[in-house]
């Protein structure tokens, strides 16, 4: 099964490949208050809509890491209509192979819905903590179980395991344990999923 292909098909009608609503994404963008010289990294950037909006609003420089070339091709088509070409560096490669090249390099590190790219939430936070300068921001969006999933549900997900996702408060605790200070927690609601259609 080509996970990237199925993900691309599932998200083809969506600007963002995650369950956070556009309203909440825009609130996050406004919250960041970035300077034009800021550098932003997005792991699992998908179609790069979040990066494109950050460039539009703040004029920042961005690096998009995405393993699926089809998403990057779509991102480039959208970006060329809206922002200067040189504002986003696109890296089509496995994130694990790229991430060690950037130590204390970025002002913002993003990984929304793609912590699997680096192996887990904890490994993603460790990597972004190395990549982002002290005083910078890390934005991570991680799935979590609202209710204990049934075995039938896990089987329908292709043999998923309950341990793959944690409860929301456990995810927050992982970051705190690593010395990260949560300053804003946005939880996707059922309405957000509904907005994705």
Secondary structure by P-SEA (a helix, b strand, c coil): ccaaaaaaaaaccccccccccaaaaaaaaaaacccccbbbbbcccccaaaaaaaaacccccbbbbbccaaaaaaaaaaaaaccccccbbbbccccccccccccccccbbbbcccccccccaaaaaaaaaaaccccbbbbbbbbbbcccccaaaaaaaccccccccccaaaaaaaaaaacccccbbbbbcaaaaaaac
